[in-house]
Amino acid sequence: MRAAATVWAAFALALPAAAQIAVTGETVYTMAGPPIGNGMVLIRDGRIERVGPAADVKAPEGYRSFRAKVVTPGLIDARTVVGLSGYLNQDHDQDQVDRSKPIQPELRAIDAYDARETLIGYLRGYGITTLHTGHGPGILVSGQTMIVKTAGDTVEEALLKPDVMIAATLGEGARESARGASPGTRSKAIAMLRAELIKAQEAQRKRQRPAEGDKKEKEPPARDLPLEAWIQVLERQKPLLVTVNRANDILSAIRLGKEFNIRLVLDGVAEAHQALDAIKESGYPAIVHPAMQRAYGDAENIGFETPAKLKAAGIPFAMQSGFEGYVPKSRVLLFEAAVAAAHGLGFDNALSAVTIDAARLLGIADRVGSLEAGKDGDVALFDGDPFEYTSHCVGVVINGKVASEQAQ
């Protein structure tokens, strides 16, 4: 194991940024077909060039080569606040929630993301190459999310998609603690969301039809950032990502989504086992809670088996590290998937949930999630079964460049 890490470190140090890469794995999980025994992945100019058995895919002269026990696509964390939430657990590195008012859909993750945050490198060392990150749960509507790679010194270098979803919370997590502050109840929370969406509908109508009898050219309406964000939701450009754990809150979220015909992604769903039929019928996907999330509050009925139950019910889902309220402020997606795999989900489904399934749910499957020609050169290398606690991630390639070479 140490020898493998040493070889990889030497390889990484010698590798120039523009070099071409050939990775051989005793088992290569492409997530686009069956695993390949003694497989080869060629990466050229940041993209995957070819994948197949090493007997058929030869590395051209000049390619840098490396061998690992197991090779997978880079892992995708489908819901986190890393980059807005830092490892110090201090006010100055906690930008995931602004509590000055309960509804703030205009807040952009791109304006708060710290590409050099220590936690990003920490997670990258476990094979995680893509993050769906941004504003987290804690108020009714906390802001927008984005998708980044776990490499790059600036948000522009890391960026994959700048604005993906608008994050909302229903249940206890949305309630203000101050006496008399809104929303104080579940019905008030839904009423406040409905009011915002109805206001956005009215704004849509006014933009689509001129005032009757007024033929004069009018000035465009004044910019209203919150309103513009809600119109994007109504026009189905962005999903509403709703953190819900209680079964009754899951049903309320579904009801709201159907009323306004919006795209919805359910987040958390600790009590999904009590609402499987409704979730399946709705057609809405879920980003399931971390397997090892603490069981308290709305999530008191959480279970290791939730991912397996969603899979058995045929509900599309992905997995996440979520938000951790204490140091080091982040769970590790690899470990969460391993626990789910051991509690009914199985190896193949767990790996799929943190690669291609996550990519499809997030709308980025054309770029990441599987090892296929033309996709981004994002590869994770392991010295054993990725879900075994004795295994280590011995290398990570992102966009065709070595991003991590430290054994964990």
C-alpha positions, 0 to 999 in steps of 0.5 A, a space after each residue: 500500500 505504501 509502495 503504491 502511494 510512493 509510486 503514485 506520488 513520484 508519478 504525480 510530481 513528474 507529471 506536467 500539467 499538459 501530460 497525457 495519462 494512461 491508468 490501468 486498473 485490475 478492475 475498472 468500473 466505468 459505470 457505462 457497462 460491466 466492470 472491465 478486468 485489467 482495464 485501461 483508461 486513456 486521458 488526453 487534453 483533459 478528456 477521456 480518450 478511450 476505455 477498454 481492456 488493456 489487451 485492446 487499448 494500448 497507451 501511446 508513446 509518451 503517455 504517463 502510466 499508473 496502475 491501481 487495484 480499482 479505478 472508478 469515475 470521480 465521485 460526485 457529492 450531490 448535496 453539500 455546503 463545503 466551500 461556503 462552510 469551512 473547517 474552522 467552525 467559526 463565524 468568518 468561514 460559515 457562509 452557508 446560511 444568512 439568517 437576516 430574513 427567512 426567504 433569500 432566493 437571490 443569494 448566489 453560491 458563486 459569490 461565497 465559494 472559497 476554492 482554497 477551503 481546506 475541506 475541499 482538498 480533504 474530500 478530494 483525497 477520498 476520490 471526490 471530484 465534483 460537488 453540488 454545493 451552496 446555501 444549506 438548510 436552516 431557513 425557509 429559502 437560503 439561496 442558490 446552489 452550484 456545481 464545482 470540481 474539487 480542483 482550482 484556486 478560484 471559483 472560476 477554475 473550479 466551476 462546472 455550473 454556476 446556478 443549479 437549484 434554489 435551496 429551501 427547507 420545510 419543517 423544524 429547520 425552517 422555523 425562526 427561533 426568535 419569538 414571533 418571527 416567521 415562519 413559526 409553523 409549518 402552515 405559515 412556511 408553506 403559505 410564505 412559499 405560495 405567496 412568493 410563487 404567486 407574486 412571481 406568476 403575476 410578474 410573469 403575466 405582466 411581462 407577457 402582455 402589455 397593458 390594454 390600450 397602451 401602445 406606447 413603448 414602456 421602459 423595462 420593469 425594474 430589476 427584482 433579484 428575488 422575483 427573477 429567481 422565483 420566475 426561473 423556478 416557475 419556468 422550470 429553469 431551476 428546480 426547488 431543492 427542498 430539505 424535508 425529513 418528516 413524512 408530512 413535510 415530504 407530502 407538503 413539498 410534493 403538493 406545493 410542487 404539483 400546484 405550481 408545476 415546478 421541478 422539485 428535488 427532495 433532500 434528506 427524506 429521513 421518513 421516506 419509508 413512510 411516503 414511498 408511494 407518494 414520492 414514486 408517484 410524484 416523479 420527483 428524485 431525492 438526494 438521500 440523507 447521509 447514512 450516518 447523519 445523527 438521528 435527532 429532531 426532524 431526522 429522528 427516524 433516520 435509518 441506514 436502510 433509506 437508500 436501499 428502500 428508495 432503490 427498491 421502490 424505483 425512486 431516482 436518488 443520489 447520495 450526499 455528505 450534507 451539512 455537519 454542524 461541528 468540526 470538521 464540518 463535513 462528512 465524507 461521501 465515500 464513507 456514507 456510501 459504504 455504510 449504505 452499501 452494507 445495509 441493503 444497497 449493495 456495492 454496485 448500487 452504492 457506487 452508481 449513486 455516487 457517480 452516474 446516478 448523481 450526474 443524471 440527477 444534477 444534469 451533468 451526465 454529459 460531463 462526469 459520472 462515468 468513464 466514457 470517451 469524450 467525458 471529463 478526465 475525472 478518475 479515482 484510484 484505490 488500492 482495494 475495494 473503495 467501500 472497505 475501511 482498510 482501502 485507500 484512495 491513492 490518486 485522483 485525476 481531475 480534468 486530466 490533471 493530477 489533483 491528489 496523490 496522498 494516501 488516506 
